[in-house]
């Protein structure tokens, strides 16, 4: 349910245009860390591409927010630390 290409783009800090299908809405927030378009609407894709091409600030903001979302939710080392804390708390109890 989580496209690897979106995780890779998030980690790279790229602006993302995607459809809100499967697990994508749990990965990105519309207009904060990505741009959502409806499946099958090529004119929405064209409009989103033009928007990103013409607005460097938007590209940078979306990319930065996507990177931060990746680091906060999907970074392996962060998840590993959470698992370690869970096991430590279980061992104590």
N, C-alpha and C positions, 0 to 999 in steps of 0.2 A: 503493500500500500504506500510505500514511500519511495518515490523515484530516486535512484542513486544520482542521476544527473542533476537533480535539484539540490541534493545534499552537497555535491561537488561544487556547484555554482555558489551556494551559500558559503561554503568554506573559503572559496576564492574571493568572496566579497563582490560578486557580480549582481547587477540588476537583473531581476528575473521576471519574465512574462510566462504565465502558465494558466492552465485551466483548473478550476476548483473541483477536482475529481479525486476519488480514493482518499489517501491520507494527506493530500496537499494542503487543505485548509488548516490542518493541525501543524504544518511545518511553517507556513508563511501567514502573514497578516496582510490583507488587501490594502494597498496604498501605503503600507508601512515598510514591509520587507519584500514586497513583490506586487506585480500587477496581474490581476485575474481577468481572463477573458472567457467567454462562454465557448464551449466546444462547437466547432463547425462554423464559427462566425469569423471568416477571414478578414472582413473589414475591421473588426475589433483588433485583430492582430496587427494589421497595417497601421491603425491609429496608435496603438501602443508603441510600435517600433518607431514611428515618427516622433512621438512624444519623447521617448528616450533619446533619440538622435538629437533632438533640438534642445533638450534640457539637461545639461551636464550636472547641475546641482541635484536634480531628481535622481539621475543615474547613481551619483555618489551616495546620496542618502539611502536609497533602496539597497545598494550594495553593502554599505556599512551596517544597516539594520539587519540585513540577511546574515552577514558575518556574525554579528552579535547574537542573533537568534541561534545560529549554529553552535557557537561557543557555549551558550547558556543551556541548550537542550540536547545537543547531539554529539558534542566532543567526547571521544572515548574516555579520555583520562578523567573527565568530570564524572561520567557514569561509573567508572571504576571506583572513584573515591566514594560515591554514594553507596555502592555495594559494600565497600569496606566498612563504612560507618554502620550500615545495617547489620552486617555480621558481628561487628564489635558490640553493638547494643544487644543482639541476641545472645551472644556469649555471656555478657554481664548478667542477663536475666535468666 
